[in-house]
Amino acid sequence: MINSYKDLIVWQRSMELVVEIYKVTEEFPIAELYGIISQMRRAAVSIPSNIAEGRKRSTRKDFRQFLIIAYASASELETQIEISKRLNFIEVDKYTKTDALLLETIKMLNKMISSLKS
């Protein structure tokens, strides 16, 4: 039974994703601290934050809307990861866990959004 947003697997995985993004971006060039590092961290934090806020809203419609925002943040993060890969900030193999968590989160959000449509 789900009593709290903390019980949602999508929230749990997105929290793991935040931690991984912080770890990965620690290795980026210091010149990017106020650039892509900041953007990636904000996008990552936005995902579980919106899941939590939406879950506390009173209607399914509100919850779905916040899941859509979380999904958009995940897509933003996906793009930022791709940019950082293309700029060779760190070795591509260091993104393995991040990529897996992001893909899992996106899939779960997509499924939840679809299931809350009606």
Secondary structure, DSSP 8 states (H G I E B T S, - for coil): ---SGGG-HHHHHHHHHHHHHHHHHTTS-GGGTTTHHHHHHHHHHHHHHHHHHHHHSSSHHHHHHHHHHHHHHHHHHHHHHHHHHHTTSS-GGGGHHHHHHHHHHHHHHHHHHHHT--
